[in-house]
Structures are given as structure tokens and as C-alpha cells.
Amino acid sequence: MNVIIPNKFIAFMGPIDPKNRKGSHGNAPEDYLQVFHHFGVSRVVRLNEAQYEKSKFTQQNIAHSDLQFIDGSTPP
């Protein structure tokens, strides 16, 4: 995780559900919850393709939005 704007914005590699790993490395959504609660994260914005269920966050009162774009490109 990288703090981009203190107390406002944290960037991190998107979680990957274990069932979707297929050789990819990464943490499950549950691995982020304690840290997100500690830092008061209130929303996750997914920028890549869906590799986890957003309900893992919304069930923990963390809002979730999708703004997907091709990796390495400029977001709209």
C-alpha cells in the first residue's frame, strides 16, 4: 500500500479472491479489512478487472465503486 494523500487516499494492488488467483499473487479482500478500518477507509474504487467480490468490502460498511480501465493507460 502507498499513501498518496495522507488521510485521504491510499493506493494498493487490488485484492484477488483465492478462487481467481490462477498463478497470480495477491492478498484476499479480507486481508485488507483490519488495515482499512484502522485508517478509516470509507470507499474502495476498483480500477482493474473484477477479481474479487465487492461485497467483501460493502458488508464491512466500506463503499465500493468501479472505474475500470486498461492497466498502464490513463483513467478517464
N, C-alpha and C positions, 0 to 999 in steps of 0.2 A: 504494500500500500504506500502511496505517496500523498502527503498533504500538499495540495496545490494552493488553496486559500485557507489559512488557519480558521477553524471554527465555521467554515462554510462548505468546503469542497475537498473530498478525498477521492483519488483515482486508484483503481485496483483492477487486477486481472479478474475477469468475470468468473464466477464460480461454475463448476461443472458437476452435475449430478453424477454419482458413480456409475449409473447405468449408461451414461453418454460418453464416458471417458475414451474408450476405443484407442488407447495408446496416448491420449493427451494427459498432461499433468495439470493439476489444479486442485483447489480446495472445493469442498461441497458448500452449498449455501449456509448450512448450519455452522460451519467453521468460522463464519464472519459475524454471527449474531452477537456474541458477547462483546466483541470489539465495537461493533456498530452501536450497541446500546451504551457502552462506555463513553463514546464520543458524541452521542446524541444524534446519530444519523437518522434522518426522518424520511429520506427518499433514496431509492436506487434507480438510476437511469441506465438501462441496458443499451449499449451501443453496438453490440455484436449479435450474431445469430443466437437464438434461444438454445441454451444448453442446460437450462435448469428451470424448474417451475417457480414462477414469480410468487406463488402462494407461500413459499418458504419464508419470504420476507413480509408479505401482507398479513399473514397470520400472526406476525410479531409486531403489528402496528407500524411497519415501515412501508410507506407508499412505494409503488413501483411504476415506472414508465418505460416505454420502448422508443428509442430513437436510433434505429439500426442503420448502419452504413458500412460499406466495404472497408475492411481493415486497411489502414495506411492511406485512406482517402480523407478528404476534408468533409466534416459533417455539414449538413445543410444549414 
